[in-house]
Amino acid sequence: MGEWNTKPQSSQLYQNALHRLNRLRTNFESRQLTIALNYRNLLIEQMLSWCKEIGYQPADFNALNAIHIAGSKGKGSTAAFVFSILAEYLTDNAAEEETATLRKIGLYTSPHLRSVRERIRIQASQTRKFEETPLDEIKFSQYVSEIWARLGMDNRSTSQSPPFARFLTLVGLHAFIQEGVDTAVVEACIGGRFDSTNILCQPSVCAITSLGLEHTDILGSTIEEIAWAKGGIMKPGVPVFTVPQEPEALAILQELAMKENADLRVVTTHPDLKYIDLGLAGDFQRINASLAVAVAAEHLSRMGYENIPEIEKLVLSPLPDKFRRGLERAQWPGRCETRDHLGSRWLLDGAHTMESIEALGVWVAKKMAVEPGARRVLIFNQQIKDATALLRHLRRITTSAMSQWLNSEEVVFHQAIFCTNIPWEHYDAPDAERVSMTYSGASEEGLKVQNELAAHWMQISGGHSAVAVVRTVEEAIRCVADSGDPSFCRDREHIDAIVLITGSLHLVGSALEVLDTIS
């Protein structure tokens, strides 16, 4: 197994910034307060007030020419595709496109996997690698410090302070303005209408990805209510693109678009995508990529780029080379990500809704079909949502897909391991990068959730899987490595185990940290 090192220490300046962020109300605490007091209608008013305090009016953000993306499934992937396509237009664009003005692209997303800096990315060169795009520690610390000072946070009560996620939205928009970003791809955090990002009053383009039931305690319990919440990002006269939706959801979106005098267009899968090796894995990414193509084309045209096909022609014509390269080069870690390490193939995806679990199950079954002789292992956790329902759905979808690909009724997973999101066995201090995201109001020490999941899995699997409960992700990964059985690997060219890690982006983030460290 080799050395299991702890992660390197960051600068003191950056540690101070993280300490400040972790003094804010956590995502869980903010969510519970919003539900208890039913004050979601005041969220935008609060954001506008904080913006004014830090020296901005909503119109100041018009300079960002934002692409605002909301949705239930695929919004992060769509944002990553758009970001990658636009990056192809950065190199020598002054010479190639005299009227073009695109120089720096920002990307604001949530949550983060490992470092909070992942939420705020800036791309100024086509040659810059995606992993190099997050703000560096010095700049991130600087912008956190500036927002902290302008809001007078040291003398401000918690109840009057922005919670973690909303504070970071302020930091992100401030950073984009200060860095001279002229296009910002902005993913809504939760919902849209009352989301912290919805202070963007004049975006360039809006996009709404696939809709489904999620965050129902805040957004509503019906698909119509979800559509109303997500569709709240529409602005007067701003073009909006979406994908095929349930009829009830689409009707709401059309009604909202008419009210805002916004041109709403439904994008279907582009025929070229059958022949493009997308940078993001999974057949379901084709619709996200198609949406990104339409959004990027509309935005580039509005930014003054010539030779961009009109949308009506683009959906029927071969994609421009730069669009193809952008789709092929797109990256979005922790989403249908594959890694070969320690003699196993690790499949990592942060799926945590019924819809995303369904798409994941099909992708996983295909991966398993390639290695029919390998052990199949599940590492799972979900601290907040209905974890047992997600687990049942994952098994049902994967079983169905496997019977199609393997033509058998084999056991879906030979082993199931349930753990918390805590990365290291002997790292007692909480991870400063993820304190706010991982706090769920329930103690992880007693492993109550994990034991319940293990018992449920034994019941639904008929006792045909080996089941283990461990405290940390490191222990779960060790468990896989230590339980290798050569009898499962009938061919030396094949791997010993295929391991699916899913249920939470926080779990995936911890797994990536452990795998990267031990490698």
Residue pairs with C-beta under 8 A, 6 or more apart in sequence:
1 342
1 478
1 481
1 518
2 518
3 518
4 424
4 474
4 517
4 518
5 517
5 518
6 424
6 427
6 517
7 513
7 517
10 18
10 137
11 137
11 138
11 141
13 137
13 138
13 141
14 137
14 138
14 140
14 141
15 432
16 141
17 140
17 141
17 144
17 145
18 116
18 432
18 433
19 432
20 144
20 145
20 148
20 153
21 116
21 144
21 164
21 167
21 168
21 436
22 164
22 432
22 435
22 436
24 158
24 161
24 162
24 163
24 164
24 167
24 436
25 33
25 158
25 161
25 163
25 164
26 163
26 164
26 435
26 436
26 437
26 439
27 111
27 163
27 164
27 165
27 436
27 437
27 439
28 384
28 439
28 440
28 441
29 163
29 439
29 441
30 163
30 164
30 165
30 166
31 217
31 218
32 441
34 40
34 43
34 218
35 217
35 218
40 194
40 218
41 194
43 166
43 194
43 195
43 196
44 194
44 198
44 199
46 162
46 166
47 162
47 166
47 169
47 170
47 196
47 198
47 199
48 58
48 199
50 151
50 162
50 166
50 170
51 57
51 58
51 170
51 199
53 150
53 151
54 146
54 147
54 150
54 151
54 170
54 174
55 150
56 173
56 174
56 177
58 199
58 200
58 201
59 201
59 202
60 177
61 173
61 177
61 199
61 200
61 201
62 201
62 202
63 177
63 182
64 106
64 173
64 176
64 177
64 181
64 182
64 183
64 184
64 186
64 200
65 182
65 183
65 184
65 203
65 204
65 299
65 302
65 303
66 183
66 184
66 185
66 186
66 200
66 203
66 204
67 79
67 82
67 183
67 184
67 185
67 186
67 203
67 204
67 205
67 206
67 207
67 295
67 299
68 186
68 188
68 197
68 198
68 200
68 203
68 205
68 206
68 207
68 233
69 75
69 78
69 79
69 82
69 185
69 186
69 187
69 188
69 206
69 207
69 208
69 209
69 295
70 187
70 188
70 191
70 192
70 195
70 206
70 207
70 208
70 209
70 230
70 231
70 232
70 233
71 78
71 188
71 207
71 208
71 209
71 210
71 211
71 230
72 209
72 210
72 211
72 212
72 213
72 214
72 226
72 230
72 353
72 355
73 209
73 210
73 211
73 212
73 353
73 355
73 356
73 359
74 209
74 210
74 284
74 285
74 287
74 288
74 291
75 187
75 188
75 207
75 209
76 109
76 187
76 332
76 335
77 280
77 285
77 288
77 332
77 335
78 207
78 209
78 288
78 291
78 292
78 295
79 107
79 109
79 185
79 186
79 187
80 107
80 109
80 280
80 330
80 331
80 332
81 279
81 280
81 288
81 289
81 291
81 292
81 293
81 296
81 326
81 327
81 330
82 185
82 207
82 292
82 295
82 296
82 299
83 105
83 107
83 121
83 123
83 185
83 330
84 130
84 279
84 326
84 327
84 329
84 330
84 331
85 292
85 293
85 296
85 322
85 323
85 326
85 327
85 330
86 102
86 105
86 123
86 183
86 185
86 296
86 299
86 300
86 326
87 105
87 123
87 126
87 326
87 329
88 126
88 322
88 323
88 325
88 326
88 329
89 97
89 100
89 102
89 300
89 305
89 322
90 102
90 103
90 105
90 123
90 124
90 125
90 126
91 125
91 126
91 127
93 100
93 102
93 103
94 100
97 304
97 305
97 306
97 307
99 304
99 305
99 306
100 300
100 303
100 304
100 305
100 306
101 182
101 303
101 304
102 182
102 183
102 300
102 303
102 305
103 124
103 180
103 182
104 122
104 123
104 124
104 179
104 180
104 181
104 182
104 183
105 122
105 123
105 124
105 181
105 183
105 184
105 185
106 120
106 121
106 122
106 123
106 172
106 175
106 176
106 179
106 181
106 183
106 184
106 185
106 186
107 120
107 121
107 122
107 123
107 133
107 184
107 185
108 119
108 120
108 121
108 169
108 172
108 173
108 176
108 184
108 185
108 186
108 187
108 197
109 118
109 119
109 121
109 187
110 119
110 165
110 168
110 187
110 189
111 119
111 437
111 505
111 506
112 118
112 119
112 433
112 434
112 437
112 509
113 333
113 334
113 350
113 505
113 508
113 509
113 512
114 433
114 434
114 509
114 512
114 513
115 134
115 433
116 140
116 168
116 433
116 434
117 134
117 135
117 136
117 137
117 140
118 134
119 134
119 168
119 172
120 134
120 135
120 140
120 168
120 171
120 172
120 175
120 176
121 133
121 134
121 135
122 133
122 135
122 175
122 176
122 179
122 181
123 133
130 331
131 331
134 140
135 143
135 175
139 175
139 179
140 171
140 175
143 171
143 174
143 175
143 178
144 171
146 174
147 167
147 170
147 171
147 174
148 154
151 161
151 162
153 161
161 167
162 170
164 436
165 189
165 196
165 436
166 196
169 189
169 196
169 197
173 184
173 199
176 184
182 303
183 204
183 299
183 303
186 197
186 200
186 203
187 197
188 195
188 197
188 198
188 230
188 233
189 195
189 196
189 197
190 215
190 218
190 219
191 215
191 218
191 219
191 229
191 230
191 232
192 198
192 208
192 229
192 230
192 231
192 232
192 233
193 228
193 229
193 230
193 231
193 232
193 233
194 229
194 232
195 232
195 233
197 233
198 232
198 233
200 233
200 235
201 235
202 235
202 238
203 233
203 235
203 238
204 238
204 298
204 299
204 302
204 303
205 238
205 239
205 240
205 241
205 295
205 298
205 299
205 302
206 233
206 234
206 235
206 238
206 239
206 240
206 241
206 262
207 240
207 241
207 242
207 291
207 295
208 230
208 231
208 233
208 240
208 241
208 242
208 243
208 253
209 242
209 243
209 288
209 291
210 243
210 245
210 287
210 355
211 223
211 226
211 227
211 230
211 245
211 246
211 249
212 223
212 226
212 353
212 354
212 355
213 221
213 222
213 223
213 226
213 353
213 354
214 226
214 353
214 355
216 226
219 225
219 226
219 229
219 230
220 226
220 228
220 229
222 248
223 246
223 248
223 249
224 248
224 249
224 251
224 252
226 249
227 245
227 248
227 249
227 250
227 252
227 253
227 256
228 252
228 256
231 252
231 253
231 256
231 257
232 256
234 240
234 256
234 257
234 260
234 262
234 264
235 260
235 262
236 260
236 261
236 262
237 260
237 261
237 262
238 260
238 262
239 262
239 263
239 265
239 298
240 253
240 257
240 262
240 263
240 264
240 265
241 264
241 265
241 266
241 267
241 291
241 294
241 295
241 298
242 250
242 253
242 264
242 265
242 266
242 267
242 291
243 266
243 267
243 268
243 287
243 288
243 290
243 291
244 250
244 266
244 268
244 287
245 253
245 266
250 266
253 264
254 264
256 262
257 263
257 264
265 294
265 311
267 287
267 290
267 291
267 293
267 294
267 315
268 287
268 290
268 315
269 286
269 287
269 290
270 286
270 289
270 290
270 293
270 315
270 319
271 316
272 318
272 319
272 324
273 286
273 289
273 290
273 327
276 289
276 319
276 324
276 327
276 328
277 328
278 285
278 286
278 289
278 327
278 328
278 330
279 327
279 328
279 329
279 330
279 331
279 332
280 288
280 289
280 330
280 331
280 332
280 335
280 336
281 336
281 337
281 338
281 363
282 335
282 336
282 359
282 360
282 363
283 362
283 363
284 359
284 362
284 363
285 336
289 327
289 330
290 315
292 327
293 314
293 319
293 323
293 327
294 311
294 314
294 315
296 323
296 326
297 308
297 309
297 311
297 314
297 323
298 311
300 308
301 308
301 310
307 320
308 314
308 320
309 317
309 320
319 327
333 512
334 348
334 349
334 350
334 505
334 508
334 509
334 512
335 349
335 350
336 347
336 349
336 360
336 363
337 347
337 348
337 349
337 508
338 345
338 346
338 347
338 348
338 367
339 345
339 346
339 348
339 515
340 346
340 495
341 515
341 518
341 519
342 477
342 480
342 481
342 518
343 481
343 484
343 495
343 496
343 497
344 377
344 480
344 481
344 495
344 496
344 497
344 498
344 499
345 367
345 371
345 374
345 495
345 497
345 498
345 499
346 499
346 501
346 511
346 515
347 364
347 367
347 498
347 499
347 500
347 501
347 502
348 501
348 502
348 508
348 511
348 512
349 356
349 360
349 363
349 500
349 501
349 502
349 508
350 502
350 503
350 504
350 505
350 506
350 507
350 508
350 509
351 357
351 359
351 360
351 502
351 503
352 382
352 385
352 390
352 503
352 504
352 505
353 385
353 390
354 389
354 390
354 393
357 390
357 393
357 394
357 397
357 502
358 393
358 397
360 394
360 397
360 502
361 393
361 394
361 396
361 397
361 398
361 400
361 401
362 397
362 401
364 398
364 401
364 500
365 398
365 401
365 402
365 404
365 405
365 406
366 401
366 405
367 498
368 374
368 376
368 402
368 405
368 406
368 498
369 402
369 405
369 406
371 494
371 495
371 498
372 406
373 488
373 489
373 490
373 491
373 494
374 488
374 489
374 494
374 495
374 496
374 497
374 498
375 414
375 415
375 484
375 485
375 488
375 496
375 497
375 498
376 411
376 412
376 413
376 414
376 415
376 497
376 498
376 500
377 413
377 414
377 415
377 416
377 417
377 480
377 497
377 498
377 499
377 500
378 394
378 413
378 415
378 416
378 417
378 499
378 500
378 502
379 417
379 418
379 419
379 473
379 476
379 477
379 480
379 499
379 500
379 501
379 502
379 507
379 511
380 387
380 391
380 394
380 416
380 417
380 418
380 453
380 501
380 502
380 503
380 507
381 387
381 418
381 419
381 420
381 421
381 449
381 450
381 453
381 503
381 504
381 507
382 390
382 449
382 503
382 504
382 507
383 420
383 421
383 438
383 440
383 442
383 444
383 449
383 504
383 506
384 440
387 449
387 452
387 453
387 503
388 452
388 453
388 456
390 503
391 453
391 456
391 457
391 460
391 503
392 456
392 460
394 502
395 412
395 413
395 457
395 460
395 461
398 412
399 409
399 412
402 408
402 410
402 412
403 409
411 461
411 464
411 465
412 461
412 465
413 461
413 465
413 500
414 465
414 466
414 488
415 465
415 466
415 467
415 468
415 480
415 483
416 454
416 457
416 461
416 465
416 466
416 467
416 468
417 467
417 468
417 469
417 470
417 476
417 479
417 480
418 450
418 451
418 453
418 454
418 457
418 467
418 468
418 469
418 470
419 450
419 469
419 470
419 471
419 472
419 473
419 475
419 476
419 507
420 444
420 447
420 450
420 471
420 472
420 473
421 434
421 438
421 444
421 473
421 504
421 506
421 507
421 509
421 510
422 431
422 444
422 471
422 472
422 473
422 510
423 431
423 472
423 473
423 474
423 510
423 511
423 513
423 514
424 472
424 473
424 474
424 514
425 471
425 472
425 474
425 475
431 438
431 510
434 506
434 509
434 510
437 506
438 506
442 448
442 449
444 471
445 471
447 469
447 471
450 469
450 470
451 469
454 467
454 468
454 469
457 465
457 467
458 465
458 467
466 483
468 476
468 479
470 476
470 479
473 507
473 510
473 511
473 514
474 514
477 511
477 514
477 515
477 518
480 497
480 499
484 496
484 497
485 496
486 496
488 496
488 497
489 495
489 496
501 507
501 508
501 511
502 508
